[in-house]
């Protein structure tokens, strides 16, 4: 079932339309302002993975290349990434716990850049 997105030329808002069949035709409009002057845009593709596939991707050796078990900031980045991948919240107090662990472990001059892992 495709979802088509259109951007309004007047208010610049994006409206999404779910089609039950690819042969179905619609007359797109802006759901925000009601305008008919819209242009179809290319939208992102979402791929749904099961829990097993998500775990497999986390354990891929190439994704562990930046992980340093002796660096608390590196562990923090990996845990945050794992939480996002599994759709779990890290819970209240996680940030404080990590700061305490880094202070106790002497984290050095590492920076917390989550894009590294």
Biopython code that builds the backbone (N, CA, C, O; Angstrom):
import numpy as np
from Bio.PDB.StructureBuilder import StructureBuilder

atoms = [
    (1, "UNK", "N", (0.839, -1.171, 0.000)),
    (1, "UNK", "CA", (0.000, 0.000, 0.000)),
    (1, "UNK", "C", (0.888, 1.240, 0.000)),
    (1, "UNK", "O", (1.549, 1.537, 0.995)),
    (2, "UNK", "N", (0.899, 1.942, -1.091)),
    (2, "UNK", "CA", (1.766, 3.125, -1.165)),
    (2, "UNK", "C", (1.192, 4.324, -0.412)),
    (2, "UNK", "O", (-0.021, 4.493, -0.293)),
    (3, "UNK", "N", (2.094, 5.133, 0.079)),
    (3, "UNK", "CA", (1.743, 6.414, 0.681)),
    (3, "UNK", "C", (2.399, 7.478, -0.182)),
    (3, "UNK", "O", (3.616, 7.490, -0.361)),
    (4, "UNK", "N", (1.568, 8.376, -0.715)),
    (4, "UNK", "CA", (2.079, 9.460, -1.541)),
    (4, "UNK", "C", (2.042, 10.744, -0.738)),
    (4, "UNK", "O", (1.106, 10.988, 0.023)),
    (5, "UNK", "N", (3.071, 11.567, -0.913)),
    (5, "UNK", "CA", (3.141, 12.833, -0.199)),
    (5, "UNK", "C", (3.181, 13.976, -1.197)),
    (5, "UNK", "O", (3.818, 13.893, -2.247)),
    (6, "UNK", "N", (2.484, 15.043, -0.839)),
    (6, "UNK", "CA", (2.399, 16.235, -1.671)),
    (6, "UNK", "C", (2.704, 17.455, -0.815)),
    (6, "UNK", "O", (2.290, 17.537, 0.342)),
    (7, "UNK", "N", (3.437, 18.409, -1.403)),
    (7, "UNK", "CA", (3.727, 19.653, -0.700)),
    (7, "UNK", "C", (2.909, 20.779, -1.319)),
    (7, "UNK", "O", (2.861, 20.943, -2.538)),
    (8, "UNK", "N", (2.271, 21.546, -0.448)),
    (8, "UNK", "CA", (1.446, 22.664, -0.885)),
    (8, "UNK", "C", (2.350, 23.807, -1.320)),
    (8, "UNK", "O", (3.287, 24.166, -0.607)),
    (9, "UNK", "N", (2.077, 24.377, -2.478)),
    (9, "UNK", "CA", (2.878, 25.503, -2.966)),
    (9, "UNK", "C", (2.553, 26.785, -2.213)),
    (9, "UNK", "O", (3.357, 27.717, -2.197)),
    (10, "UNK", "N", (1.377, 26.837, -1.588)),
    (10, "UNK", "CA", (0.987, 28.039, -0.859)),
    (10, "UNK", "C", (1.551, 28.058, 0.563)),
    (10, "UNK", "O", (2.272, 28.984, 0.933)),
    (11, "UNK", "N", (1.222, 27.032, 1.361)),
    (11, "UNK", "CA", (1.625, 27.046, 2.779)),
    (11, "UNK", "C", (2.851, 26.172, 3.069)),
    (11, "UNK", "O", (3.349, 26.164, 4.195)),
    (12, "UNK", "N", (3.341, 25.438, 2.068)),
    (12, "UNK", "CA", (4.533, 24.594, 2.167)),
    (12, "UNK", "C", (4.367, 23.377, 3.080)),
    (12, "UNK", "O", (5.351, 22.693, 3.365)),
    (13, "UNK", "N", (3.156, 23.093, 3.543)),
    (13, "UNK", "CA", (2.892, 21.925, 4.390)),
    (13, "UNK", "C", (2.855, 20.673, 3.524)),
    (13, "UNK", "O", (2.548, 20.735, 2.334)),
    (14, "UNK", "N", (3.171, 19.535, 4.140)),
    (14, "UNK", "CA", (3.166, 18.255, 3.434)),
    (14, "UNK", "C", (1.947, 17.454, 3.862)),
    (14, "UNK", "O", (1.655, 17.336, 5.052)),
    (15, "UNK", "N", (1.238, 16.903, 2.881)),
    (15, "UNK", "CA", (0.070, 16.067, 3.136)),
    (15, "UNK", "C", (0.346, 14.668, 2.608)),
    (15, "UNK", "O", (0.891, 14.507, 1.516)),
    (16, "UNK", "N", (-0.030, 13.652, 3.388)),
    (16, "UNK", "CA", (0.185, 12.258, 3.005)),
    (16, "UNK", "C", (-1.144, 11.603, 2.668)),
    (16, "UNK", "O", (-2.164, 11.882, 3.298)),
    (17, "UNK", "N", (-1.121, 10.725, 1.663)),
    (17, "UNK", "CA", (-2.311, 10.014, 1.233)),
    (17, "UNK", "C", (-1.983, 8.530, 1.100)),
    (17, "UNK", "O", (-1.092, 8.150, 0.340)),
    (18, "UNK", "N", (-2.701, 7.699, 1.838)),
    (18, "UNK", "CA", (-2.535, 6.252, 1.786)),
    (18, "UNK", "C", (-3.476, 5.701, 0.732)),
    (18, "UNK", "O", (-4.679, 5.956, 0.775)),
    (19, "UNK", "N", (-2.937, 4.951, -0.210)),
    (19, "UNK", "CA", (-3.750, 4.331, -1.257)),
    (19, "UNK", "C", (-3.832, 2.834, -0.985)),
    (19, "UNK", "O", (-2.824, 2.185, -0.704)),
    (20, "UNK", "N", (-5.019, 2.308, -1.070)),
    (20, "UNK", "CA", (-5.198, 0.885, -0.810)),
    (20, "UNK", "C", (-4.783, 0.025, -1.997)),
    (20, "UNK", "O", (-4.476, -1.156, -1.839)),
    (21, "UNK", "N", (-4.776, 0.621, -3.177)),
    (21, "UNK", "CA", (-4.344, -0.088, -4.390)),
    (21, "UNK", "C", (-3.476, 0.863, -5.212)),
    (21, "UNK", "O", (-3.706, 2.072, -5.211)),
    (22, "UNK", "N", (-2.504, 0.332, -5.896)),
    (22, "UNK", "CA", (-1.647, 1.178, -6.730)),
    (22, "UNK", "C", (-2.403, 1.751, -7.916)),
    (22, "UNK", "O", (-1.977, 2.750, -8.496)),
    (23, "UNK", "N", (-3.505, 1.141, -8.281)),
    (23, "UNK", "CA", (-4.302, 1.634, -9.410)),
    (23, "UNK", "C", (-5.277, 2.736, -8.988)),
    (23, "UNK", "O", (-5.879, 3.394, -9.836)),
    (24, "UNK", "N", (-5.429, 2.930, -7.698)),
    (24, "UNK", "CA", (-6.345, 3.958, -7.186)),
    (24, "UNK", "C", (-5.833, 5.347, -7.544)),
    (24, "UNK", "O", (-4.633, 5.613, -7.468)),
    (25, "UNK", "N", (-6.744, 6.228, -7.934)),
    (25, "UNK", "CA", (-6.364, 7.595, -8.272)),
    (25, "UNK", "C", (-6.959, 8.548, -7.258)),
    (25, "UNK", "O", (-8.060, 8.331, -6.749)),
    (26, "UNK", "N", (-6.212, 9.614, -6.967)),
    (26, "UNK", "CA", (-6.684, 10.602, -6.004)),
    (26, "UNK", "C", (-6.539, 11.999, -6.600)),
    (26, "UNK", "O", (-5.780, 12.212, -7.545)),
    (27, "UNK", "N", (-7.265, 12.924, -6.042)),
    (27, "UNK", "CA", (-7.077, 14.332, -6.372)),
    (27, "UNK", "C", (-6.449, 14.965, -5.138)),
    (27, "UNK", "O", (-7.152, 15.324, -4.194)),
    (28, "UNK", "N", (-5.133, 15.101, -5.145)),
    (28, "UNK", "CA", (-4.446, 15.576, -3.938)),
    (28, "UNK", "C", (-4.789, 17.027, -3.610)),
    (28, "UNK", "O", (-5.067, 17.841, -4.490)),
    (29, "UNK", "N", (-4.758, 17.314, -2.318)),
    (29, "UNK", "CA", (-5.013, 18.658, -1.817)),
    (29, "UNK", "C", (-4.211, 18.834, -0.538)),
    (29, "UNK", "O", (-3.718, 17.863, 0.037)),
    (30, "UNK", "N", (-4.089, 20.055, -0.106)),
    (30, "UNK", "CA", (-3.371, 20.336, 1.137)),
    (30, "UNK", "C", (-4.323, 20.124, 2.302)),
    (30, "UNK", "O", (-5.379, 20.754, 2.369)),
    (31, "UNK", "N", (-3.957, 19.248, 3.209)),
    (31, "UNK", "CA", (-4.800, 18.979, 4.368)),
    (31, "UNK", "C", (-4.737, 20.110, 5.387)),
    (31, "UNK", "O", (-5.586, 20.186, 6.276)),
    (32, "UNK", "N", (-3.744, 20.989, 5.272)),
    (32, "UNK", "CA", (-3.609, 22.107, 6.218)),
    (32, "UNK", "C", (-4.469, 23.296, 5.802)),
    (32, "UNK", "O", (-5.231, 23.828, 6.609)),
    (33, "UNK", "N", (-4.345, 23.713, 4.539)),
    (33, "UNK", "CA", (-5.067, 24.922, 4.099)),
    (33, "UNK", "C", (-6.162, 24.640, 3.087)),
    (33, "UNK", "O", (-6.933, 25.536, 2.744)),
    (34, "UNK", "N", (-6.243, 23.398, 2.603)),
    (34, "UNK", "CA", (-7.284, 23.043, 1.642)),
    (34, "UNK", "C", (-6.944, 23.380, 0.200)),
    (34, "UNK", "O", (-7.748, 23.133, -0.698)),
    (35, "UNK", "N", (-5.761, 23.941, -0.034)),
    (35, "UNK", "CA", (-5.363, 24.319, -1.385)),
    (35, "UNK", "C", (-5.186, 23.128, -2.304)),
    (35, "UNK", "O", (-4.878, 22.021, -1.862)),
    (36, "UNK", "N", (-5.384, 23.371, -3.586)),
    (36, "UNK", "CA", (-5.240, 22.310, -4.595)),
    (36, "UNK", "C", (-3.931, 22.436, -5.378)),
    (36, "UNK", "O", (-3.625, 21.579, -6.207)),
    (37, "UNK", "N", (-3.168, 23.483, -5.128)),
    (37, "UNK", "CA", (-1.905, 23.692, -5.836)),
    (37, "UNK", "C", (-0.789, 22.964, -5.073)),
    (37, "UNK", "O", (-0.057, 23.566, -4.288)),
    (38, "UNK", "N", (-0.677, 21.645, -5.327)),
    (38, "UNK", "CA", (0.286, 20.804, -4.632)),
    (38, "UNK", "C", (1.185, 20.099, -5.642)),
    (38, "UNK", "O", (0.812, 19.907, -6.800)),
    (39, "UNK", "N", (2.353, 19.724, -5.190)),
    (39, "UNK", "CA", (3.298, 19.003, -6.033)),
    (39, "UNK", "C", (3.737, 17.746, -5.280)),
    (39, "UNK", "O", (4.008, 17.781, -4.080)),
    (40, "UNK", "N", (3.797, 16.646, -6.012)),
    (40, "UNK", "CA", (4.201, 15.378, -5.397)),
    (40, "UNK", "C", (5.684, 15.427, -5.080)),
    (40, "UNK", "O", (6.494, 15.890, -5.882)),
    (41, "UNK", "N", (6.021, 14.942, -3.896)),
    (41, "UNK", "CA", (7.422, 14.916, -3.475)),
    (41, "UNK", "C", (7.862, 13.480, -3.236)),
    (41, "UNK", "O", (7.042, 12.586, -3.026)),
    (42, "UNK", "N", (9.141, 13.284, -3.271)),
    (42, "UNK", "CA", (9.698, 11.967, -2.976)),
    (42, "UNK", "C", (9.849, 11.872, -1.468)),
    (42, "UNK", "O", (10.515, 12.701, -0.847)),
    (43, "UNK", "N", (9.232, 10.865, -0.889)),
    (43, "UNK", "CA", (9.276, 10.715, 0.560)),
    (43, "UNK", "C", (10.256, 9.622, 0.949)),
    (43, "UNK", "O", (10.723, 8.845, 0.116)),
    (44, "UNK", "N", (10.547, 9.589, 2.233)),
    (44, "UNK", "CA", (11.468, 8.579, 2.757)),
    (44, "UNK", "C", (10.846, 7.197, 2.675)),
    (44, "UNK", "O", (9.625, 7.041, 2.666)),
    (45, "UNK", "N", (11.710, 6.208, 2.615)),
    (45, "UNK", "CA", (11.268, 4.828, 2.602)),
    (45, "UNK", "C", (11.504, 4.255, 3.996)),
    (45, "UNK", "O", (12.591, 4.400, 4.556)),
    (46, "UNK", "N", (10.499, 3.614, 4.547)),
    (46, "UNK", "CA", (10.626, 2.983, 5.859)),
    (46, "UNK", "C", (10.653, 1.476, 5.671)),
    (46, "UNK", "O", (9.793, 0.906, 5.000)),
    (47, "UNK", "N", (11.640, 0.844, 6.264)),
    (47, "UNK", "CA", (11.752, -0.606, 6.209)),
    (47, "UNK", "C", (11.556, -1.123, 7.624)),
    (47, "UNK", "O", (12.289, -0.755, 8.542)),
    (48, "UNK", "N", (10.571, -1.970, 7.785)),
    (48, "UNK", "CA", (10.280, -2.508, 9.106)),
    (48, "UNK", "C", (11.079, -3.784, 9.294)),
    (48, "UNK", "O", (10.996, -4.716, 8.494)),
    (49, "UNK", "N", (11.870, -3.805, 10.391)),
    (49, "UNK", "CA", (12.670, -4.980, 10.707)),
    (49, "UNK", "C", (12.146, -5.604, 11.988)),
    (49, "UNK", "O", (11.702, -4.901, 12.897)),
    (50, "UNK", "N", (12.199, -6.907, 12.053)),
    (50, "UNK", "CA", (11.829, -7.612, 13.270)),
    (50, "UNK", "C", (12.935, -7.475, 14.304)),
    (50, "UNK", "O", (14.040, -7.031, 13.992)),
    (51, "UNK", "N", (12.630, -7.858, 15.526)),
    (51, "UNK", "CA", (13.605, -7.733, 16.614)),
    (51, "UNK", "C", (14.876, -8.524, 16.324)),
    (51, "UNK", "O", (15.977, -8.066, 16.633)),
    (52, "UNK", "N", (14.730, -9.700, 15.736)),
    (52, "UNK", "CA", (15.899, -10.532, 15.441)),
    (52, "UNK", "C", (16.833, -9.830, 14.444)),
    (52, "UNK", "O", (18.051, -9.845, 14.624)),
    (53, "UNK", "N", (16.271, -9.221, 13.404)),
    (53, "UNK", "CA", (17.083, -8.515, 12.405)),
    (53, "UNK", "C", (17.759, -7.293, 13.016)),
    (53, "UNK", "O", (18.906, -6.987, 12.691)),
    (54, "UNK", "N", (17.041, -6.586, 13.913)),
    (54, "UNK", "CA", (17.640, -5.420, 14.566)),
    (54, "UNK", "C", (18.823, -5.844, 15.425)),
    (54, "UNK", "O", (19.855, -5.173, 15.427)),
    (55, "UNK", "N", (18.689, -6.947, 16.154)),
    (55, "UNK", "CA", (19.785, -7.435, 16.992)),
    (55, "UNK", "C", (20.968, -7.864, 16.125)),
    (55, "UNK", "O", (22.121, -7.588, 16.458)),
    (56, "UNK", "N", (20.677, -8.538, 15.017)),
    (56, "UNK", "CA", (21.743, -8.953, 14.106)),
    (56, "UNK", "C", (22.513, -7.746, 13.590)),
    (56, "UNK", "O", (23.740, -7.781, 13.509)),
    (57, "UNK", "N", (21.796, -6.674, 13.237)),
    (57, "UNK", "CA", (22.476, -5.493, 12.713)),
    (57, "UNK", "C", (23.331, -4.823, 13.782)),
    (57, "UNK", "O", (24.382, -4.265, 13.467)),
    (58, "UNK", "N", (22.899, -4.867, 15.037)),
    (58, "UNK", "CA", (23.707, -4.290, 16.116)),
    (58, "UNK", "C", (24.990, -5.079, 16.352)),
    (58, "UNK", "O", (26.013, -4.511, 16.733)),
    (59, "UNK", "N", (24.933, -6.375, 16.126)),
    (59, "UNK", "CA", (26.090, -7.223, 16.375)),
    (59, "UNK", "C", (27.006, -7.366, 15.159)),
    (59, "UNK", "O", (27.983, -8.114, 15.198)),
    (60, "UNK", "N", (26.691, -6.655, 14.093)),
    (60, "UNK", "CA", (27.527, -6.660, 12.904)),
    (60, "UNK", "C", (28.908, -6.116, 13.290)),
    (60, "UNK", "O", (29.002, -5.000, 13.800)),
    (61, "UNK", "N", (29.976, -6.881, 13.059)),
    (61, "UNK", "CA", (31.312, -6.446, 13.484)),
    (61, "UNK", "C", (31.725, -5.068, 12.972)),
    (61, "UNK", "O", (32.464, -4.363, 13.660)),
    (62, "UNK", "N", (31.272, -4.665, 11.792)),
    (62, "UNK", "CA", (31.659, -3.346, 11.279)),
    (62, "UNK", "C", (31.026, -2.226, 12.098)),
    (62, "UNK", "O", (31.557, -1.115, 12.119)),
    (63, "UNK", "N", (29.915, -2.484, 12.767)),
    (63, "UNK", "CA", (29.284, -1.465, 13.611)),
    (63, "UNK", "C", (29.922, -1.393, 14.995)),
    (63, "UNK", "O", (29.658, -0.456, 15.748)),
    (64, "UNK", "N", (30.744, -2.353, 15.331)),
    (64, "UNK", "CA", (31.424, -2.354, 16.629)),
    (64, "UNK", "C", (32.834, -1.791, 16.529)),
    (64, "UNK", "O", (33.550, -1.749, 17.530)),
    (65, "UNK", "N", (33.247, -1.357, 15.341)),
    (65, "UNK", "CA", (34.627, -0.921, 15.142)),
    (65, "UNK", "C", (35.021, 0.268, 16.003)),
    (65, "UNK", "O", (36.185, 0.366, 16.390)),
    (66, "UNK", "N", (34.097, 1.183, 16.323)),
    (66, "UNK", "CA", (34.435, 2.344, 17.132)),
    (66, "UNK", "C", (34.233, 2.124, 18.610)),
    (66, "UNK", "O", (34.432, 3.047, 19.400)),
    (67, "UNK", "N", (33.842, 0.927, 19.009)),
    (67, "UNK", "CA", (33.548, 0.638, 20.406)),
    (67, "UNK", "C", (34.827, 0.338, 21.177)),
    (67, "UNK", "O", (35.589, -0.556, 20.810)),
    (68, "UNK", "N", (35.054, 1.091, 22.245)),
    (68, "UNK", "CA", (36.207, 0.880, 23.123)),
    (68, "UNK", "C", (35.680, 0.617, 24.518)),
    (68, "UNK", "O", (35.177, 1.525, 25.180)),
    (69, "UNK", "N", (35.794, -0.633, 24.970)),
    (69, "UNK", "CA", (35.230, -0.993, 26.270)),
    (69, "UNK", "C", (35.907, -0.290, 27.442)),
    (69, "UNK", "O", (35.397, -0.331, 28.562)),
    (70, "UNK", "N", (37.032, 0.345, 27.203)),
    (70, "UNK", "CA", (37.721, 1.093, 28.257)),
    (70, "UNK", "C", (37.349, 2.569, 28.276)),
    (70, "UNK", "O", (37.818, 3.313, 29.138)),
    (71, "UNK", "N", (36.513, 2.999, 27.338)),
    (71, "UNK", "CA", (36.102, 4.399, 27.247)),
    (71, "UNK", "C", (34.605, 4.506, 27.545)),
    (71, "UNK", "O", (33.786, 4.065, 26.739)),
    (72, "UNK", "N", (34.235, 5.090, 28.701)),
    (72, "UNK", "CA", (32.815, 5.195, 29.052)),
    (72, "UNK", "C", (31.985, 5.952, 28.017)),
    (72, "UNK", "O", (30.812, 5.631, 27.826)),
    (73, "UNK", "N", (32.564, 6.948, 27.346)),
    (73, "UNK", "CA", (31.804, 7.686, 26.321)),
    (73, "UNK", "C", (31.491, 6.781, 25.134)),
    (73, "UNK", "O", (30.415, 6.878, 24.544)),
    (74, "UNK", "N", (32.411, 5.921, 24.792)),
    (74, "UNK", "CA", (32.185, 4.979, 23.702)),
    (74, "UNK", "C", (31.063, 4.008, 24.066)),
    (74, "UNK", "O", (30.209, 3.700, 23.235)),
    (75, "UNK", "N", (31.069, 3.532, 25.294)),
    (75, "UNK", "CA", (30.019, 2.630, 25.767)),
    (75, "UNK", "C", (28.681, 3.367, 25.777)),
    (75, "UNK", "O", (27.660, 2.802, 25.382)),
    (76, "UNK", "N", (28.679, 4.617, 26.224)),
    (76, "UNK", "CA", (27.452, 5.421, 26.264)),
    (76, "UNK", "C", (26.856, 5.559, 24.867)),
    (76, "UNK", "O", (25.650, 5.385, 24.691)),
    (77, "UNK", "N", (27.690, 5.871, 23.868)),
    (77, "UNK", "CA", (27.197, 6.017, 22.498)),
    (77, "UNK", "C", (26.586, 4.715, 21.995)),
    (77, "UNK", "O", (25.536, 4.723, 21.352)),
    (78, "UNK", "N", (27.249, 3.593, 22.292)),
    (78, "UNK", "CA", (26.750, 2.302, 21.830)),
    (78, "UNK", "C", (25.419, 1.961, 22.504)),
    (78, "UNK", "O", (24.509, 1.456, 21.846)),
    (79, "UNK", "N", (25.296, 2.228, 23.803)),
    (79, "UNK", "CA", (24.056, 1.933, 24.521)),
    (79, "UNK", "C", (22.912, 2.792, 23.985)),
    (79, "UNK", "O", (21.794, 2.305, 23.815)),
    (80, "UNK", "N", (23.191, 4.071, 23.719)),
    (80, "UNK", "CA", (22.154, 4.942, 23.156)),
    (80, "UNK", "C", (21.704, 4.438, 21.790)),
    (80, "UNK", "O", (20.512, 4.426, 21.484)),
    (81, "UNK", "N", (22.663, 4.026, 20.978)),
    (81, "UNK", "CA", (22.324, 3.519, 19.654)),
    (81, "UNK", "C", (21.493, 2.247, 19.768)),
    (81, "UNK", "O", (20.518, 2.077, 19.036)),
    (82, "UNK", "N", (21.868, 1.355, 20.677)),
    (82, "UNK", "CA", (21.125, 0.127, 20.867)),
    (82, "UNK", "C", (19.703, 0.442, 21.335)),
    (82, "UNK", "O", (18.751, -0.193, 20.880)),
    (83, "UNK", "N", (19.551, 1.403, 22.227)),
    (83, "UNK", "CA", (18.228, 1.794, 22.696)),
    (83, "UNK", "C", (17.358, 2.316, 21.570)),
    (83, "UNK", "O", (16.176, 1.982, 21.484)),
    (84, "UNK", "N", (17.948, 3.148, 20.693)),
    (84, "UNK", "CA", (17.180, 3.675, 19.547)),
    (84, "UNK", "C", (16.787, 2.551, 18.606)),
    (84, "UNK", "O", (15.656, 2.510, 18.122)),
    (85, "UNK", "N", (17.707, 1.643, 18.345)),
    (85, "UNK", "CA", (17.456, 0.546, 17.417)),
    (85, "UNK", "C", (16.353, -0.373, 17.931)),
    (85, "UNK", "O", (15.546, -0.874, 17.149)),
    (86, "UNK", "N", (16.316, -0.593, 19.233)),
    (86, "UNK", "CA", (15.317, -1.482, 19.813)),
    (86, "UNK", "C", (14.036, -0.762, 20.191)),
    (86, "UNK", "O", (13.056, -1.394, 20.587)),
    (87, "UNK", "N", (14.041, 0.575, 20.068)),
    (87, "UNK", "CA", (12.846, 1.342, 20.374)),
    (87, "UNK", "C", (12.579, 1.474, 21.857)),
    (87, "UNK", "O", (11.445, 1.739, 22.258)),
    (88, "UNK", "N", (13.596, 1.295, 22.679)),
    (88, "UNK", "CA", (13.433, 1.397, 24.123)),
    (88, "UNK", "C", (13.954, 2.729, 24.623)),
    (88, "UNK", "O", (14.917, 3.284, 24.095)),
    (89, "UNK", "N", (13.292, 3.226, 25.655)),
    (89, "UNK", "CA", (13.779, 4.417, 26.332)),
    (89, "UNK", "C", (14.849, 3.981, 27.315)),
    (89, "UNK", "O", (14.772, 2.894, 27.887)),
    (90, "UNK", "N", (15.837, 4.821, 27.507)),
    (90, "UNK", "CA", (16.915, 4.492, 28.428)),
    (90, "UNK", "C", (16.527, 4.750, 29.873)),
    (90, "UNK", "O", (17.236, 4.333, 30.789)),
    (91, "UNK", "N", (15.433, 5.418, 30.086)),
    (91, "UNK", "CA", (14.938, 5.632, 31.437)),
    (91, "UNK", "C", (15.530, 6.863, 32.078)),
    (91, "UNK", "O", (16.575, 7.373, 31.674)),
    (92, "UNK", "N", (14.817, 7.326, 33.103)),
    (92, "UNK", "CA", (15.293, 8.492, 33.832)),
    (92, "UNK", "C", (16.561, 8.135, 34.586)),
    (92, "UNK", "O", (16.707, 7.024, 35.095)),
    (93, "UNK", "N", (17.454, 9.072, 34.649)),
    (93, "UNK", "CA", (18.688, 8.858, 35.394)),
    (93, "UNK", "C", (19.816, 8.254, 34.586)),
    (93, "UNK", "O", (20.935, 8.136, 35.086)),
    (94, "UNK", "N", (19.546, 7.865, 33.337)),
    (94, "UNK", "CA", (20.610, 7.256, 32.536)),
    (94, "UNK", "C", (21.760, 8.226, 32.311)),
    (94, "UNK", "O", (22.926, 7.870, 32.480)),
    (95, "UNK", "N", (21.422, 9.455, 31.929)),
    (95, "UNK", "CA", (22.459, 10.452, 31.663)),
    (95, "UNK", "C", (23.319, 10.688, 32.907)),
    (95, "UNK", "O", (24.545, 10.754, 32.822)),
    (96, "UNK", "N", (22.650, 10.815, 34.077)),
    (96, "UNK", "CA", (23.391, 11.054, 35.314)),
    (96, "UNK", "C", (24.285, 9.877, 35.652)),
    (96, "UNK", "O", (25.420, 10.060, 36.091)),
    (97, "UNK", "N", (23.774, 8.660, 35.448)),
    (97, "UNK", "CA", (24.573, 7.464, 35.729)),
    (97, "UNK", "C", (25.806, 7.403, 34.835)),
    (97, "UNK", "O", (26.893, 7.039, 35.284)),
    (98, "UNK", "N", (25.627, 7.765, 33.560)),
    (98, "UNK", "CA", (26.763, 7.742, 32.640)),
    (98, "UNK", "C", (27.782, 8.812, 33.012)),
    (98, "UNK", "O", (28.987, 8.575, 32.926)),
    (99, "UNK", "N", (27.308, 9.992, 33.426)),
    (99, "UNK", "CA", (28.234, 11.051, 33.845)),
    (99, "UNK", "C", (29.041, 10.606, 35.052)),
    (99, "UNK", "O", (30.244, 10.857, 35.126)),
    (100, "UNK", "N", (28.376, 9.939, 36.009)),
    (100, "UNK", "CA", (29.083, 9.434, 37.189)),
    (100, "UNK", "C", (30.115, 8.389, 36.790)),
    (100, "UNK", "O", (31.236, 8.384, 37.299)),
    (101, "UNK", "N", (29.727, 7.504, 35.875)),
    (101, "UNK", "CA", (30.659, 6.455, 35.433)),
    (101, "UNK", "C", (31.854, 7.059, 34.711)),
    (101, "UNK", "O", (32.982, 6.596, 34.879)),
    (102, "UNK", "N", (31.611, 8.097, 33.902)),
    (102, "UNK", "CA", (32.716, 8.736, 33.179)),
    (102, "UNK", "C", (33.636, 9.468, 34.145)),
    (102, "UNK", "O", (34.856, 9.453, 33.982)),
    (103, "UNK", "N", (33.049, 10.108, 35.152)),
    (103, "UNK", "CA", (33.878, 10.805, 36.140)),
    (103, "UNK", "C", (34.734, 9.813, 36.916)),
    (103, "UNK", "O", (35.897, 10.093, 37.206)),
    (104, "UNK", "N", (34.176, 8.670, 37.250)),
    (104, "UNK", "CA", (34.906, 7.656, 37.999)),
    (104, "UNK", "C", (35.951, 6.956, 37.133)),
    (104, "UNK", "O", (36.997, 6.535, 37.627)),
    (105, "UNK", "N", (35.658, 6.836, 35.832)),
    (105, "UNK", "CA", (36.553, 6.099, 34.949)),
    (105, "UNK", "C", (37.568, 6.953, 34.229)),
    (105, "UNK", "O", (38.421, 6.418, 33.522)),
    (106, "UNK", "N", (37.506, 8.269, 34.383)),
    (106, "UNK", "CA", (38.459, 9.141, 33.689)),
    (106, "UNK", "C", (38.289, 9.056, 32.201)),
    (106, "UNK", "O", (39.133, 8.486, 31.510)),
    (107, "UNK", "N", (37.206, 9.617, 31.690)),
    (107, "UNK", "CA", (36.860, 9.486, 30.274)),
    (107, "UNK", "C", (37.807, 10.205, 29.336)),
    (107, "UNK", "O", (37.749, 9.966, 28.130)),
    (108, "UNK", "N", (38.654, 11.052, 29.816)),
    (108, "UNK", "CA", (39.604, 11.745, 28.938)),
    (108, "UNK", "C", (38.936, 12.822, 28.149)),
    (108, "UNK", "O", (37.957, 13.417, 28.600)),
    (109, "UNK", "N", (39.459, 13.086, 26.956)),
    (109, "UNK", "CA", (38.947, 14.172, 26.131)),
    (109, "UNK", "C", (37.980, 13.709, 25.059)),
    (109, "UNK", "O", (37.762, 14.437, 24.091)),
    (110, "UNK", "N", (37.386, 12.518, 25.191)),
    (110, "UNK", "CA", (36.465, 12.027, 24.175)),
    (110, "UNK", "C", (35.249, 12.918, 24.119)),
    (110, "UNK", "O", (34.832, 13.489, 25.127)),
    (111, "UNK", "N", (34.679, 13.032, 22.923)),
    (111, "UNK", "CA", (33.459, 13.799, 22.769)),
    (111, "UNK", "C", (32.323, 12.852, 22.496)),
    (111, "UNK", "O", (32.533, 11.761, 21.965)),
    (112, "UNK", "N", (31.125, 13.251, 22.850)),
    (112, "UNK", "CA", (29.946, 12.402, 22.679)),
    (112, "UNK", "C", (29.307, 12.670, 21.322)),
    (112, "UNK", "O", (28.354, 13.442, 21.220)),
    (113, "UNK", "N", (29.829, 12.036, 20.289)),
    (113, "UNK", "CA", (29.286, 12.191, 18.946)),
    (113, "UNK", "C", (28.662, 10.862, 18.549)),
    (113, "UNK", "O", (29.369, 9.929, 18.168)),
    (114, "UNK", "N", (27.333, 10.773, 18.636)),
    (114, "UNK", "CA", (26.647, 9.520, 18.398)),
    (114, "UNK", "C", (26.766, 9.028, 16.970)),
    (114, "UNK", "O", (26.527, 7.848, 16.714)),
    (115, "UNK", "N", (27.123, 9.877, 16.045)),
    (115, "UNK", "CA", (27.213, 9.462, 14.634)),
    (115, "UNK", "C", (28.430, 8.587, 14.377)),
    (115, "UNK", "O", (28.518, 7.958, 13.323)),
    (116, "UNK", "N", (29.377, 8.532, 15.323)),
    (116, "UNK", "CA", (30.578, 7.730, 15.118)),
    (116, "UNK", "C", (30.291, 6.240, 15.071)),
    (116, "UNK", "O", (30.998, 5.498, 14.389)),
    (117, "UNK", "N", (29.268, 5.790, 15.782)),
    (117, "UNK", "CA", (29.011, 4.358, 15.845)),
    (117, "UNK", "C", (27.869, 4.023, 14.943)),
    (117, "UNK", "O", (27.483, 2.858, 14.844)),
]
sb = StructureBuilder()
sb.init_structure("model")
sb.init_model(0)
sb.init_chain("A")
sb.init_seg("    ")
for serial, (resi, resn, name, xyz) in enumerate(atoms, 1):
    if name == "N":
        sb.init_residue(resn, " ", resi, " ")
    sb.init_atom(name, np.array(xyz, "f"), 0.0, 1.0, " ", f" {name:<3s}", serial, name[0])
structure = sb.get_structure()
